[in-house]
Amino acid sequence: MIELKDVSVVFSEKGHKVEAIKDINLKINKGEVFGIVGLSGAGKSTLIRTINLLQKPTKGQIIINGQDITKLKGEALRKVRLKIGMIFQHFNLISGKTIYENVEFVLKANNYPKEKRKEKVEELLKLVYLEDKANFYPSNLSGGQKQRVGIARALANNPEILLCDEATSALDLENTEEILNLLKDINKKYGITIVFITHEMEVAKKLFHKVAVMNYGKIIELNDVYSIFSNPEEEVTKSLINKNLNIELPRSVGSLIHEGDLIKIYYKGDRSIDPIISTVSKNFKVYISIIHGKIDYINEKPLGILLVNITGKTDQINKAKEYIRKNVSDIEEIYDFQKGVKKIV
């Protein structure tokens, strides 16, 4: 269990006080993959660094498993930090040491028994699928492989908590997917609590159980990840979600549509697999063309958007739209070609 109580961090810049995070209250349960999202400058990195006191709060309490660690120093703080691993955006590997030596370095630093180090390093490299790279140097590895070394190092002291500071931001899509799958496996296998900050909503969708949205140093929204995507409440959250899920109509396609209504249909939960389009085509004198579509599965629950063009007589189009509206989570009317009115810009 991680608990932050009334945590604030204030920096002084050129004689002015800047509140990086403001009165944060947060609980993260054992074994959760908890995400913190927001735009650059929202305070995400400052917040995650308070958990292991790399950034000491100006006020408030950091409580780990019931222990207030806020004022700990020296050996007492070091013992707490041994149970909190951290993964960074830019890997922070030692370029002049082999992969084996990079992982072993953490064990040496924490006085891990010398006779057990080889076995432990091999175990960690096997866990991250790099046992065949033990004698390679960081320059010989891909970005994804470097980050897997970072994960192995972070796990060296058998932590209960893993902090990930933009751990996939420097990676391409393929390597990002690889790291996310590895973290999911680690979470399931060892029950490690993972706290992950990112501005990439694709990462949030694939990895998190719960998510907090930050803006200007405050948590403005907190929910399970499916609810955040399917029913965002705050404008900042809606903006982040729309950038990830929104379907834009290419101009070349839009110029080919000259009649009827163009609508965007939102599907959520179990209703996502209902045959709404087929039912409308059978029961109303309209034609429906599917222009564009997308469906995602977030924690195994479907969430989809469909862009369709409905043509026919006005009264039948209106009846069809009313039926659709009652049987899906939401619709947006994009364009009424009969009136020449664009309803959503």
Secondary structure in CASP SS format (residue, H / E / C, confidence):
PFRMAT SS
TARGET T0000
AUTHOR 0000-0000-0000
METHOD secondary structure of the structure
MODEL  1
M C 1.00
I E 1.00
E E 1.00
L E 1.00
K E 1.00
D E 1.00
V E 1.00
S E 1.00
V E 1.00
V E 1.00
F E 1.00
S E 1.00
E E 1.00
K C 1.00
G C 1.00
H E 1.00
K E 1.00
V E 1.00
E E 1.00
A E 1.00
I E 1.00
K E 1.00
D E 1.00
I E 1.00
N E 1.00
L E 1.00
K E 1.00
I E 1.00
N C 1.00
K C 1.00
G C 1.00
E C 1.00
V E 1.00
F E 1.00
G E 1.00
I E 1.00
V E 1.00
G C 1.00
L C 1.00
S C 1.00
G C 1.00
A C 1.00
G C 1.00
K H 1.00
S H 1.00
T H 1.00
L H 1.00
I H 1.00
R H 1.00
T H 1.00
I H 1.00
N C 1.00
L C 1.00
L C 1.00
Q C 1.00
K C 1.00
P C 1.00
T C 1.00
K E 1.00
G E 1.00
Q E 1.00
I E 1.00
I E 1.00
I E 1.00
N C 1.00
G C 1.00
Q E 1.00
D E 1.00
I C 1.00
T C 1.00
K C 1.00
L C 1.00
K C 1.00
G H 1.00
E H 1.00
A H 1.00
L H 1.00
R H 1.00
K H 1.00
V H 1.00
R H 1.00
L C 1.00
K C 1.00
I E 1.00
G E 1.00
M E 1.00
I E 1.00
F C 1.00
Q C 1.00
H C 1.00
F C 1.00
N C 1.00
L C 1.00
I C 1.00
S C 1.00
G C 1.00
K C 1.00
T C 1.00
I H 1.00
Y H 1.00
E H 1.00
N H 1.00
V H 1.00
E H 1.00
F H 1.00
V H 1.00
L H 1.00
K H 1.00
A H 1.00
N C 1.00
N C 1.00
Y C 1.00
P C 1.00
K H 1.00
E H 1.00
K H 1.00
R H 1.00
K H 1.00
E H 1.00
K H 1.00
V H 1.00
E H 1.00
E H 1.00
L H 1.00
L H 1.00
K H 1.00
L H 1.00
V C 1.00
Y C 1.00
L C 1.00
E H 1.00
D H 1.00
K H 1.00
A C 1.00
N C 1.00
F C 1.00
Y C 1.00
P H 1.00
S H 1.00
N H 1.00
L C 1.00
S C 1.00
G H 1.00
G H 1.00
Q H 1.00
K H 1.00
Q H 1.00
R H 1.00
V H 1.00
G H 1.00
I H 1.00
A H 1.00
R H 1.00
A H 1.00
L C 1.00
A C 1.00
N C 1.00
N C 1.00
P C 1.00
E C 1.00
I E 1.00
L E 1.00
L E 1.00
C E 1.00
D E 1.00
E C 1.00
A C 1.00
T C 1.00
S C 1.00
A C 1.00
L C 1.00
D C 1.00
L H 1.00
E H 1.00
N H 1.00
T H 1.00
E H 1.00
E H 1.00
I H 1.00
L H 1.00
N H 1.00
L H 1.00
L H 1.00
K H 1.00
D H 1.00
I H 1.00
N H 1.00
K H 1.00
K H 1.00
Y H 1.00
G C 1.00
I C 1.00
T E 1.00
I E 1.00
V E 1.00
F E 1.00
I E 1.00
T E 1.00
H C 1.00
E C 1.00
M H 1.00
E H 1.00
V H 1.00
A H 1.00
K H 1.00
K H 1.00
L H 1.00
F C 1.00
H C 1.00
K E 1.00
V E 1.00
A E 1.00
V E 1.00
M E 1.00
N E 1.00
Y C 1.00
G C 1.00
K E 1.00
I E 1.00
I E 1.00
E E 1.00
L E 1.00
N E 1.00
D E 1.00
V H 1.00
Y H 1.00
S H 1.00
I H 1.00
F H 1.00
S H 1.00
N C 1.00
P C 1.00
E C 1.00
E C 1.00
E H 1.00
V H 1.00
T H 1.00
K H 1.00
S H 1.00
L H 1.00
I H 1.00
N H 1.00
K H 1.00
N H 1.00
L H 1.00
N C 1.00
I C 1.00
E C 1.00
L C 1.00
P C 1.00
R H 1.00
S H 1.00
V H 1.00
G H 1.00
S C 1.00
L C 1.00
I C 1.00
H C 1.00
E C 1.00
G C 1.00
D E 1.00
L E 1.00
I E 1.00
K E 1.00
I E 1.00
Y E 1.00
Y E 1.00
K E 1.00
G H 1.00
D H 1.00
R H 1.00
S H 1.00
I H 1.00
D C 1.00
P C 1.00
I H 1.00
I H 1.00
S H 1.00
T H 1.00
V H 1.00
S H 1.00
K H 1.00
N H 1.00
F C 1.00
K C 1.00
V E 1.00
Y E 1.00
I E 1.00
S E 1.00
I E 1.00
I E 1.00
H E 1.00
G E 1.00
K E 1.00
I E 1.00
D E 1.00
Y E 1.00
I E 1.00
N C 1.00
E C 1.00
K E 1.00
P E 1.00
L E 1.00
G E 1.00
I E 1.00
L E 1.00
L E 1.00
V E 1.00
N E 1.00
I E 1.00
T E 1.00
G E 1.00
K C 1.00
T H 1.00
D H 1.00
Q H 1.00
I H 1.00
N H 1.00
K H 1.00
A H 1.00
K H 1.00
E H 1.00
Y H 1.00
I H 1.00
R H 1.00
K H 1.00
N H 1.00
V C 1.00
S C 1.00
D E 1.00
I E 1.00
E E 1.00
E E 1.00
I E 1.00
Y E 1.00
D E 1.00
F C 1.00
Q C 1.00
K C 1.00
G C 1.00
V E 1.00
K E 1.00
K C 1.00
I C 1.00
V C 1.00
END
